[in-house]
Amino acid sequence: MPSSHVVSDREVRILRDLPAGLVMRAAAADTPDAMGLAAPNRAPWRDVYHQHGALLLLMDAAARGDTAQAEMAWKAVDAAFVRQTPAGDFEPGPPPSRESRLLHMSGVAVWLAELCRAEVVMMNSPLQDRFRWRVALMLPKLRRSIDWLAASAGDLWQLHAGRPDLLLADAQAFLLADGIFHEPRLNQLGQRSLVAALKAQGSNGAFQRGGDPPTACQARALLSLLEITIYFPAPSLEDAAARGAASLERRVQRDKDARRGQGYGSAAEPSPRVAARDAVLALEYQALFSGSARNLKTVARLADRLTR
């Protein structure tokens, strides 16, 4: 996969083609307050991971040219960087236990993956001129955190072994960051994570060898893979995404509990609400990406059930 600059309005067009109001319904609970804080981070701050849902609202607003909604959602970005440490990590720093460190580092990886995605969408959207200076001021902060993540790549590699969903989030973060900052090291790290994740895709399309991977893990994996495929298209990636979507669709259709639930969850163990949100968006994206009329009808029924 060659290193290249991420300049494309492909995702902007996909966002515009989503059913009206779908993102607003699916991500309503991620709306930040006046201080830019998502619900889980209000008194006290828990983790930057919980801010990433607001980026969906930001991207949706940018694609539609909705200035008011974009201004509201951008507050989540500002609030997150208030908690950035000088090293590029985000408060709280990784605690000593392995489980807590996994939760925190995975959360940072997902946040950065989605922030890189949002930056690209914003700068290819109708609102690019309005937000140009804010994005320019944000980029050095983003680079600092990406450099921190790259310096922690050894730990990430060990922590995310056997978790293709998190490996794909790592790949999304590093590959999109390479498209923004043109750093070969980021490209190398992204490709390593991508290859490892694709090797873990089973013959049934599920992104995990053996067992019965949760809906949330399948949805997160497919979303990140689609992001990579949108900006770095390749037949092998498109085939992997199509098989992953078919697996996720089967999973959602038989999973009667895949609805919005209670609790905040984490990057490593997303809540039922986040699982439903990500499943809807991943399947909608794949349906639009593939242009399949049958898939669009099927996904529309699933989206109606999961976002009620």
N, C-alpha and C positions, 0 to 999 in steps of 0.2 A: 504494500500500500504506500504509494508515494506521498511525501509531505506536500501539502498544498494549502493555499489560503482559502478559508471558508467564506466564500461570497456566493450566496445563492438565496433566492426567494422561494425555493421549493417548499420548505416547511411553512412559510407564510401562506402559500397557496393552499396547502393541506388544512391549515387551521381555518382559513376562510371557508373551506368546503365542508367542515364539520357541521352537523345539525345545529341549527340556531339554538344558542343557550346551553349547549351540552357541557362545555367547560365550566360555565358558571354554576350549573347544577352539580356537576361532579366534584368541583373544588370549592364549593360554597363555604365549607367548614374551614378552609385554609385562608380565608380573607383576613388580612392583618388589621389590627386596631389602629387607633390614631398614632400610636407610638411605633407602628410597624411590626408589632409582635403577633405571631400566630398564637392561637389559643393555648397550646401546650407550654409556650414560653412566657406566659404572663404570671408573674409572681409565684414561683421564681423562674428564672431562665433555666431551661433544661438542656437543650442542645441545638446547634445550628441546623441539624437535619429537619427539624420541625418547621423551618422557614421555607423549605423548598416547594411546598404546595402552592404558595403565593406566586411563585414564578410561572406556574401554569396560567394563572389569571393575568399576569403581566404579558405573557406571550400572546394570549388570546386577545387582549385589549390592543396590543401593538398591531397584530395582524388586521384587526377590524378598524384601526384608526380611532379607537375610543380613548381620548385623552384623559378624561376623568378617571376611568377605571385603571388606566396605566399609572397615573400619578399615585393613586391609592396603593396599588400593588408594589410600586417601586419602593415604598417605605420599608418593605420587608428586607430589601437589599441593604438599605442604610442601617437598619436595626441590626442586621447580622454583622456588618463590618464594625459596628461599635464594640462587638465582642471579639474582634480579631486580635490575636496576640502579636507582639513584635516578630515572632518567628514565622507567622503565617497560619498557625493553628487557630482554633476558636475556643473560647471558654465553654465549658470547663476543659482543662487539659486532660490528656489521657490518664485515668486513674491506674493504680498499680495492677489490679486484677486483669487476667487475660480476657474474661468475658466483657468487662466494662470497656476495656481498650478496643475490643472488636466493635462494640456498639458505637463508640465515639468515632473511631477512624472510618468506619463504614458510613456513618452519618455525614462526616465531612466530605467523603468521596461522592456521595449522592448529591449533596448540596452543590459542590463544585461542578459536577457533571451537568446538573440542571442550570447552573448559572452560566456556564459556557454556552449552553444551548440557547438560553434567553438572550445573551449578548448578541449571538449571531442573528436570531430572529429580530431583535430590536433594530439592529443596524441594517436590516434588509426590509424593514417595514415602512409604512407611511409615516411613522412617528420618529424616524431616524434623526431628522434635523432637530426636533424638539428635545430629544434625549442625548444628542451627540456629545455635549460637554460633560454631562453626568457619566456617560459611559467612559469617556476619556479619563475622567478622574477616578473611576472605579477600576480601570484596567491594571494600574500598578498594584493595587490591593489584591486583585484576582491573581496576578502573576506571583505575588509573594506567597499566597496560599497554594497555588499550583506547585511552586518550587518546594514548599514544605511537604506536599503530598508526594512529590517525586523523590525527595530525600528519605521519605518513609516507605518507599516502594518495597523494600525488603520485608518490612513488617506486614504491609498490605498483602504481599504475595503469600506469606505464611498464614495470615489471618483469614484470607479469602479462598484458600485452597479447598476445593470441593464445593464451592459456592459459585456456580456460573453466573447467577444473577448479580452478585457483587463484583465478580471479575468483569462483567460487561459494563457495570457502572464505572469501574476503574478505567476500562478501555474508552468509554465515552468521554470521561473527564480528560484523559491524556490526549486522545486524538483530536478532539475539538479544540483543546488548548493549544495543541501544535498548529492547528489551522489558524488560530488567532495570533500566536506569538512566534511561530516558525522556529521551534526548537527541536532539533533532531532527537534529542534524548527523550522528549515527550512522545514522539512518534514511536520510538523503539519500545517504550514501556506500554504504550497503548496496544501495539501489535502483539506483544507478549501476552497480555491479558486477554485480548480478543481470541487469539489462537487457542489458548487454554480453555476458554469458555466454550468455543465451538466444538472442541474435542469432547466436551462433556454433554453435548446434545445427543440424546438417544435416537434410535430408529423411529420412535413414535413422535419425535419432534420436541419432546420435553427436554428442558435444559438441566438435566441432572441424571446421572447414571443410576438406574435402579430406583426402587422405592416409589413413593407417590408424592412428588414435590408439591408444596402448597401453591394455591392460586397466586398468592402475593409474589412468590419467588418467580413464577413463570411470567407474570405480568411485568415485573421489574426488568427481567432479562429481555423480554421482547421489546419493551420501550427503548432500552438502551441500544439494542441491536438495530432497531429501526432508525434511531438517531444517527448512528454510524453509517447506515446504508443510505440514508437520505443525502448525506454530504460526501460520502466516499462510496458511490455505487459500484457494485461488483456482482456478477451473476451468482457467485457462491454465497454471498451475504443475502441476496434476495431470496435464494432458495431456502436458506436457513431460517429466515424470517417467516416465509410462507409456511414452513413446516411447524415452526414454533407457534404461529397463530392458530393453525388447525388444532394443535394440541391444547392450547389455552381455551379455544372455543369449546372443545369437547369437555374440558374440565369445568368451565363455567356453567355449561348446560346441565351437568349432573350435580353441581355443587349448589344445593338448595340454600346454603347458609352464606353464599357470597354476596352479602349485602353490607350496607353501611352499619358498622357496629360501634361499640363503645371502646374507650381506651385510646392511648396515644401511640403505642407501639414504638418501633425503632426501625432503623435501616435494615438491621439483620432480621427483625421479626415485625414486619409491618402490621398495623391494625387491620381489622376487617374492612373498615371504611376506606383506608388507603388501598387495600387489595382490590376492592370493587372499583374505585376510581381509576386505578392504573389498568385494570383489566378492560374497562370500557374504552379508555383512550388508546390502549395498545391495539385493540381489535378494530377500532374506528380508523386509526392511522393505517393499519395494514390493508383494510378494505379499500381505502382511498388510494393507497400506494399501488395496490394491485389492479385497481379499476374494475373489480368484480362486482357486477350488479347483484348476484346472489349473496355474496358476502355482505354487501351493504344492507340488504334487507334483513339478513340474519342478525347482524350486529345491531341494527336499529331496534330489534325486539329485545335483545339482551340489554342494551343501554337503557331502554325504558324500564326494565325490571330492576336493574342494579342501581339506578339513580333516583328511584322513587323516594 
